[in-house]
Amino acid sequence: MSLHLFSTPVQCTRCGTVVDDPTVDKCPTCGNLLKERRAPRRLAGVETRYGSLRTLLAVLRFLGVMVLALGGLVFFSTLGDDGASNLNGAIVFVSSIVVAVALFALAGMFVLMMDIEENTRSSFRMQQRMLEGMETRPGGDAPAAAEAEAQVPPAAAH
């Protein structure tokens, strides 16, 4: 497994153990191979958004399958007829393939945009957790506001 610049925890899919060490390839608890090295939504605590858009994308994919099936049905139904209808059936079939690919590509682009947005939220959430951990760590640098309050002389505080 490669070493990443900003390592993020990985959750074992078998036992649920969270592994923070980026050099570990196997779960220390159960020995299962760790497969993903990214901040999944379940580790960052990010909720899934856009439920209705995801439903519409499923409908869009279903329409792509239906267009492809109807194009194939028209093509195969015209095979036994005269030669002119075979050409029309082939044109309908090729057109249905193009439309189905376009529908799947459009759905894929929307899924990509939603995944980018979700990844941005989860990365921000993980960065917030890391910063909060650094601020609350004993022996670490105190926040600037606490230092400013500590430097105010007691006579000036009244």
ChimeraX attribute file (.defattr): number of C-alpha atoms within 10 A of each C-alpha:
attribute: neighborCount
match mode: 1-to-1
recipient: residues
	/A:1	12
	/A:2	9
	/A:3	11
	/A:4	11
	/A:5	7
	/A:6	8
	/A:7	14
	/A:8	21
	/A:9	19
	/A:10	23
	/A:11	22
	/A:12	21
	/A:13	14
	/A:14	13
	/A:15	12
	/A:16	12
	/A:17	15
	/A:18	15
	/A:19	20
	/A:20	12
	/A:21	12
	/A:22	17
	/A:23	12
	/A:24	15
	/A:25	17
	/A:26	15
	/A:27	20
	/A:28	13
	/A:29	13
	/A:30	12
	/A:31	12
	/A:32	14
	/A:33	14
	/A:34	17
	/A:35	13
	/A:36	14
	/A:37	18
	/A:38	16
	/A:39	19
	/A:40	18
	/A:41	16
	/A:42	11
	/A:43	16
	/A:44	19
	/A:45	13
	/A:46	16
	/A:47	10
	/A:48	11
	/A:49	11
	/A:50	9
	/A:51	9
	/A:52	9
	/A:53	13
	/A:54	15
	/A:55	11
	/A:56	13
	/A:57	19
	/A:58	14
	/A:59	13
	/A:60	17
	/A:61	20
	/A:62	15
	/A:63	16
	/A:64	22
	/A:65	19
	/A:66	14
	/A:67	21
	/A:68	22
	/A:69	16
	/A:70	14
	/A:71	23
	/A:72	18
	/A:73	14
	/A:74	18
	/A:75	20
	/A:76	14
	/A:77	13
	/A:78	17
	/A:79	14
	/A:80	9
	/A:81	9
	/A:82	9
	/A:83	10
	/A:84	9
	/A:85	15
	/A:86	18
	/A:87	14
	/A:88	13
	/A:89	20
	/A:90	18
	/A:91	14
	/A:92	19
	/A:93	22
	/A:94	15
	/A:95	15
	/A:96	22
	/A:97	19
	/A:98	14
	/A:99	18
	/A:100	23
	/A:101	17
	/A:102	13
	/A:103	20
	/A:104	18
	/A:105	14
	/A:106	15
	/A:107	19
	/A:108	14
	/A:109	12
	/A:110	14
	/A:111	15
	/A:112	12
	/A:113	11
	/A:114	17
	/A:115	13
	/A:116	12
	/A:117	13
	/A:118	18
	/A:119	18
	/A:120	12
	/A:121	17
	/A:122	21
	/A:123	19
	/A:124	13
	/A:125	18
	/A:126	19
	/A:127	15
	/A:128	12
	/A:129	13
	/A:130	12
	/A:131	12
	/A:132	11
	/A:133	12
	/A:134	15
	/A:135	14
	/A:136	12
	/A:137	11
	/A:138	9
	/A:139	8
	/A:140	10
	/A:141	11
	/A:142	13
	/A:143	11
	/A:144	9
	/A:145	8
	/A:146	9
	/A:147	11
	/A:148	9
	/A:149	10
	/A:150	10
	/A:151	8
	/A:152	10
	/A:153	9
	/A:154	8
	/A:155	6
	/A:156	6
	/A:157	7
	/A:158	5
